[in-house]
Amino acid sequence: MTDNEEFEEAMGIAEEFDRMTCQEQVRLVLDMLTDAAKEDDMDKVRAALIPLALIANRVKALEGKE
């Protein structure tokens, strides 16, 4: 897979995540962390940090609008 293809795939995933509700986003992260804990897999924990950071950015943006 080329760098451009990886970028396009990542952007598609980010756009899909952005269309999810807050509840869906939080549930996804919780499920990812639950799986990581069950499997004792730090790589999966690291992967869960990406959507968690997106949620944090969304919260920060919403706080700026208040």
For each residue, the residues with C-beta under 8 A, 3 or more apart:
1: 5 6 9
2: 5 6
3: 6 7
4: 7 8
5: 1 2 8 9
6: 1 2 3 9 10
7: 3 4 10 11
8: 4 5 11 12
9: 1 5 6 12 13
10: 6 7 13 14
11: 7 8 14 15
12: 8 9 15 16
13: 9 10 16 17
14: 10 11 17 18 54
15: 11 12 18 19
16: 12 13 19 20
17: 13 14 20 25 28 51 54
18: 14 15 54
19: 15 16
20: 16 17 24 25 28
21: 24 25
22: 25 26 55 58
23: 26 27
24: 20 21 27 28
25: 17 20 21 22 28 29 51 54 55 58
26: 22 23 29 30 55
27: 23 24 30 31
28: 17 20 24 25 31 32 51
29: 25 26 32 33 48 51 52 55
30: 26 27 33 34
31: 27 28 34 35
32: 28 29 35 36 44 47 48 51
33: 29 30 36 37 45 48
34: 30 31 37 38
35: 31 32 38 39 41 44
36: 32 33 39 40 41 42 44 45 47 48
37: 33 34 40
38: 34 35
39: 35 36 44
40: 36 37
41: 35 36 44 45
42: 36 45 46
43: 46 47
44: 32 35 36 39 41 47 48
45: 33 36 41 42 48 49
46: 42 43 49
47: 32 36 43 44 50
48: 29 32 33 36 44 45 51 52
49: 45 46 52 53
50: 47 53 54
51: 17 25 28 29 32 48 54 55
52: 29 48 49 55 56
53: 49 50 56 57
54: 14 17 18 25 50 51 57 58
55: 22 25 26 29 51 52 58 59
56: 52 53 59 60
57: 53 54 60 61
58: 22 25 54 55 61 62
59: 55 56 62 63
60: 56 57 63 64
61: 57 58 64 65
62: 58 59 65 66
63: 59 60 66
64: 60 61
65: 61 62
66: 62 63
